[in-house]
Amino acid sequence: MAALHELSALEAAAQYASGALSPVEVVRACLDRVAACEPRLNAMYRLDREGALLAARAAEARWRAGQPLSPLDGVPATLKENLYTKGDPAPIGTRANEDAPPQPADCPPAARLREAGCVLLGKTTMPDFGMLSSGLSSVHGVTRNPWRLDRNTSGSSSGAGAAAAAGYAPLHLGTDIGGSLRLPATHCGVYALKPSLGRVPIHPPYLGRVAGPMTRSVAASAALMSMLAKPDARDFMSLPFEEIDFRGGSEKKIEFKTLRIGFLPDMKAGLPVHPEVRAAAAAAAGALASAGAQVEEMPSFLTPELLDGMARFFEARSHNDFMQLSPAKQAKVLPFIAEWCTWRARGFSGRDVMAAYASYVELREVTTRACLPYDYVISPTSPILPYEAELACPGNDPHNALPHIAFTVPYNMSEQPAASLNWTYSADGLPIGVQLIGRRFDDLGVLRLSRALEQLRPAQRAWPDPL
């Protein structure tokens, strides 16, 4: 049997059901793994050892009585710091909020995990305000990539990506507004699903902002989606509830010959695509074609001007948050973030802000139109390999901080489901993921295609051991 901290969510649950293992044993093994790796990775913000063991003992009793709360009862999980949990502060990655008070209630995803009996080990790290897709935070420090400690996890679900790759728990939850689930997934070699906007209720809701699973396998994310996609009235942007068997549905055989798939090798905006990244995406597209799918290359639909418009949109949003802080708190924000969100936005007029909003609307339209001829689209997740761990963004230029999100941000704006699945590795052993995009609301289809591609991909390397 694999080490207890390496059991998948479904393997652990099967062991609980048979009586071969107790949730207490698995939770203790995960806590020990966290303690061993944290001095090197720095992926956790808060660790609730006593609360986790108490929840594990309750789950153990339920399994013994034959009354588990769900198929995932007793399975360990982590949540990103900005997914509110009752009694815990949420500084949103920045030292400016280091005095943040405890939250009065669980947010919807946290509430769903507790209702399912999952054991919450604690909260994972994120960068200041969840911006710029890195593992660098003024309050949390540097979160490092388990595959190579001098490499960045990307972000903003940085701690979740590192924790999943290092085997802290079988289940992890992050958030995504421009690539924050998928970018750390590709750089940490794990699977992540950005659901359709509103599929997983979240609070507070915002344009393009979603919560989703990060796991070592597609099956674990599918099982978690069945728990997360339950209704919660606090999210006024949530979709009408549908009873969807994400796990069972994702395991059904896919008919490749019926699929038309667009292959997008280059966005021609933002950073150039690294040759090894391009080769990996082409190989994944080729595998789908060999399986019988109709795969055709599609042109880019994103221009440098439109990507810059989205950068201005995010700058305006963050500048508004920054300006609400007192001068003393502004001084505590990571200087790179402070420069990024003020260098242009401090001079924005109302017309400039509305022009940035118009970029969001236009990107939504062109993305939807470009994807319409296809059942699914496949592309690189990130144009680059993992960059230096200490940097706030690739290139470390606060005046050009978002050129690496060109492949991911369009689908937040169009509200389409999109996933990142590891395909292969670079010459120096770093993971390279590919992105799968579906039509709006087709979360189950993206999971099903992800599962099929997971079975077609080359042999995967052993998970990293940062000890």
MODAJO-V836580 format. One record per residue. N is the residue number from 0. NEAR is the number of other ideal C-beta (glycine too) atoms within 10 Angstrom. Layout:
N|NEAR  N|NEAR
//
This chain:
0|9  1|10  2|9  3|20  4|22  5|15  6|23  7|18  8|25  9|18  10|20  11|26  12|24  13|14  14|20  15|25  16|14  17|9  18|9  19|10  20|22  21|19  22|30  23|19  24|16  25|27  26|28  27|18  28|19  29|28  30|23  31|12  32|22  33|25  34|12  35|15  36|24  37|16  38|9  39|14  40|27  41|21  42|32  43|23  44|25  45|16  46|17  47|18  48|14  49|8  50|14  51|24  52|16  53|14  54|23  55|25  56|15  57|16  58|25  59|20  60|13  61|17  62|22  63|12  64|8  65|7  66|9  67|19  68|17  69|18  70|18  71|28  72|22  73|30  74|32  75|32  76|27  77|32  78|30  79|30  80|32  81|24  82|27  83|24  84|24  85|13  86|12  87|21  88|18  89|21  90|21  91|20  92|30  93|27  94|17  95|26  96|20  97|12  98|9  99|14  100|9  101|11  102|16  103|8  104|13  105|21  106|25  107|24  108|28  109|24  110|19  111|24  112|26  113|17  114|13  115|23  116|22  117|30  118|30  119|22  120|29  121|26  122|26  123|31  124|30  125|34  126|33  127|32  128|25  129|26  130|30  131|28  132|30  133|33  134|35  135|27  136|30  137|22  138|22  139|24  140|11  141|19  142|30  143|24  144|30  145|26  146|24  147|15  148|13  149|11  150|20  151|30  152|35  153|33  154|32  155|35  156|39  157|37  158|34  159|39  160|35  161|32  162|34  163|32  164|28  165|27  166|24  167|30  168|31  169|29  170|31  171|34  172|29  173|35  174|26  175|30  176|22  177|25  178|32  179|33  180|34  181|35  182|33  183|40  184|36  185|33  186|33  187|34  188|29  189|29  190|28  191|33  192|32  193|34  194|29  195|22  196|26  197|18  198|27  199|29  200|26  201|27  202|21  203|11  204|17  205|12  206|15  207|22  208|18  209|28  210|28  211|30  212|32  213|31  214|26  215|22  216|19  217|26  218|22  219|26  220|29  221|27  222|27  223|31  224|24  225|21  226|24  227|24  228|23  229|15  230|14  231|17  232|9  233|15  234|19  235|10  236|16  237|20  238|19  239|6  240|12  241|11  242|7  243|15  244|13  245|25  246|21  247|12  248|17  249|25  250|14  251|12  252|8  253|19  254|10  255|18  256|9  257|10  258|19  259|12  260|21  261|22  262|19  263|25  264|18  265|17  266|24  267|15  268|18  269|23  270|18  271|13  272|21  273|16  274|9  275|17  276|26  277|16  278|16  279|25  280|26  281|16  282|16  283|27  284|24  285|13  286|20  287|23  288|15  289|11  290|16  291|13  292|23  293|15  294|23  295|13  296|11  297|18  298|10  299|15  300|19  301|21  302|15  303|13  304|10  305|19  306|21  307|18  308|19  309|24  310|23  311|21  312|23  313|23  314|25  315|19  316|20  317|22  318|20  319|13  320|15  321|23  322|12  323|9  324|16  325|9  326|6  327|8  328|16  329|14  330|12  331|18  332|25  333|23  334|13  335|22  336|27  337|22  338|15  339|28  340|27  341|18  342|14  343|16  344|21  345|11  346|8  347|17  348|8  349|7  350|8  351|15  352|18  353|12  354|15  355|21  356|16  357|12  358|20  359|20  360|11  361|16  362|25  363|19  364|13  365|18  366|23  367|18  368|11  369|19  370|23  371|9  372|11  373|21  374|17  375|25  376|23  377|27  378|27  379|28  380|29  381|31  382|23  383|23  384|20  385|26  386|21  387|13  388|19  389|13  390|17  391|26  392|26  393|25  394|15  395|15  396|14  397|18  398|9  399|15  400|26  401|24  402|20  403|23  404|29  405|26  406|31  407|28  408|26  409|29  410|30  411|28  412|24  413|23  414|22  415|25  416|26  417|31  418|29  419|32  420|27  421|24  422|27  423|20  424|18  425|17  426|7  427|10  428|10  429|18  430|24  431|27  432|29  433|27  434|27  435|27  436|27  437|25  438|18  439|16  440|17  441|17  442|29  443|22  444|19  445|24  446|28  447|22  448|27  449|26  450|22  451|22  452|23  453|16  454|11  455|15  456|16  457|12  458|5  459|14  460|13  461|5  462|16  463|21  464|10  465|20  466|11
//
